[in-house]
Amino acid sequence: MRRGVIEFCVLALLDRREHYGFELVQQLSRADGLLISEGTMYPLLSRLRRDGLVQTEWRESSAGPPRKYYRLTPTGSDALQRYRQQWELFRDAVDAIIDERQERHNESEQP
């Protein structure tokens, strides 16, 4: 489940603007529970590229070696839209179960 969520988050970040790999690692690491290593990120980005969801471009950097930038393709945008729809259904189903359990707990505590 976590892998799918990380992929969704990477696509969402790339929907906003282009990023290079380490920048994506940093962005995700700022969110609680989404800590990810470069060793996980780069194979994920390679798979997304092979699947046609992202494209890459090498650019010179003023702060070191050239960087590979990633951006969403139209296919990637479509995949992101499907992820969003699936996420909403999943989130709503989980919330309903959690809320129902909380309601039953609250009812059992009433005198």
N, C-alpha and C positions, 0 to 999 in steps of 0.2 A: 504494500500500500504506500509506504513512504517513497519508494522509487517513483511511482506514478505521480505523487504529489510534487516531488522535486522537479520532475519533468514539466509538469503544469506550471510551476513557479518560474522555471527558466523561460518557458515560452511567454509567460505573462510579462516578465522583465524585458524580454526582447521585443515584445509588442510595443513597449513604450519608447525604446530607442536601442541602438546598437550597443553591444558591450564586448569587451574582450574577456577571455576565460576567467582570469584571476579576479577581475572586477565582479563577475557573477558569483564567485565563491564568497567574496566579501559581502555582497548584498544579501545573499541568503544567510550567511552567518550572523547577520545582525538580528534576524528573526529568531525568537525562542523556538527551539526544537528543530530548526532547519540547518543546523551545523553540518557542513559538507566539506570534504577535503578536495584538493585538486585531483587526487587520484581517483575520485569518483566523478568529478565534474567533466574532465576531459574525455573519458570514454562515453559519457552521456552525450556530450556535444558532438563527438564523432558519429554516434548512432543517429542523432537528429539530422546531421548533415547527409549521411547515407540515405536516410529515409526521405530526404527532400524537404524537411521542415525548416531548416535554416540553411543559409549560405554564408560563406566566409570570404574575407578579404584581408590580405596582409597590408599593414600600414607601418611606416616608420614611426618611431617614438623618440621624442626629445629626451626621454628619461631612461634610455637603455635600448635593448634590441627591438626589432620590429615586433608588432603584436598582431595576432590574428583576431579580427573583429567578426562577430556573429550577428546576423540579422534574420528576422523572420521572412520566410517566403510566403506567397499566397496560400500554398498548401499548409504551411505552418499556422497561418492565421485561421484557416478553416479548422484545423485540429484543435487550436486553442478555443475556438467557439464551441466545439463539441465537448471539450473538457469542462468548460464553464457550465454548460447545461447539465452534464453528468454530475459535476460537483454540487450544483444546487439541489438536485434530486437526492444525492447522497447525504448532504448536510441537513436537509429538511427531514429526511427519514431518521437520522441519528438524533436530531434535536427533538423530534416527536417522541422517540423512545425515552430519551433522558427526561424530558418534561413530564411525560406520563408517570415515570417512576418517582420523580420528585413530588408530583401531585399526590400519589398514593402514600408516600412517606409523610407528607404534611397532614393528610387526612387521618392517618393512624396516630398522630401525635395529639390530635384535638380531643378534648375531654368528652 
